[in-house]
Amino acid sequence: MKFDAASLQRRFLALRENKLFETFVIFVIVFSALLIGAKTYAIPENAQTFLYLLDWGVTLFFLAEIIVRMIAEGSLRAFFRKGWNVFDFVIVVASLVPVQDSEAALLGRLLRVFRVLRLVSIIPELRILLNAFLQAIPRMGYVSLLMFVIFYIYAAIGSMFFHHINDDLWSNITISMLTLFRVATFEDWTDVMYETMTVYPLSWAYYLSFIFIVAFVFLNMMIGIVLETLQREHEEFDRSQGEGMAVEVDSIEQRTREMDQRLQRIESMVEALHERSSDTQSR
């Protein structure tokens, strides 16, 4: 049987798009994660050798799988143009670092842990979640900056008024910010409040106002940003797949624009006919 580059690419492309092959790759990724977890236990030496061989088998499978994807892409430039392909390539190549009898053994074991992240590049839903998180970071940064300002102000006030009550919690502004983080996460925050209320009975207003601003307002703002970004990423994914509500809305908008253009052309024709009839009557 004669194979040329085009037929080989088509075969590898069909293999890459095969759902059974994709499921098997996911299974191998999960299996590699279990191997890494098994190595953290005290196991016999012969079992360690067996796990070592299995680990290298998984590494060679990942190497073969990334080669299949590179050939299926058609060219290295097209392959490395996609960020997730670059991510997978780096993870697979890093996994080739020896894990035994080498100064880089610790680095090799550490890099093998990150092979679990390949699930993100394989499963589209995980890619959507991660993309939404990365897209939301800049907007969340401004909310975090404002939260830091609120933390700083409240920490300064707390350190001024409460440091003589409990020096472990309010000795300086840094410790006070950590205490306020404990309050914001509702970790035994009432104990902190009741302790200061023995000296300042109205100090409950300090804690409740802080919780309202940080926990109820800013944290919900962050959740809203993430949800909005996640919805936008889902719409972009649906558009790329040609399905979903976003595609239907785009189709309706496109048909509406086409109808508007047709109506404008009809109006232009009617106006032209009206002008012609007016000229004819005037003659």
Secondary structure, DSSP 8 states (H G I E B T S, - for coil): ----HHHHHHHHHHHHH-HHHHHHHHHHHHHHHHHHHHTTS---HHHHHHHHHHHHHHHHHHHHHHHHHHHHHSSHHHHHTSHHHHHHHHHHHHTTS--SSSTTHHHHHHHHHGGGGHHHHH-HHHHHHHHHHHHHHHHHHHHHHHHHHHHHHHHHHHHHHHTTT-HHHHSSHHHHHHHHHHHHTTSSHHHHHHHHHTT-GGGHHHHHHHHIIIIIIIHHHHHHHHHHHHHHHHHHHHHHHT-SHHHHHHHHHHHHHHHHHHHHHHHHHHHHHHHHHHHHHH-
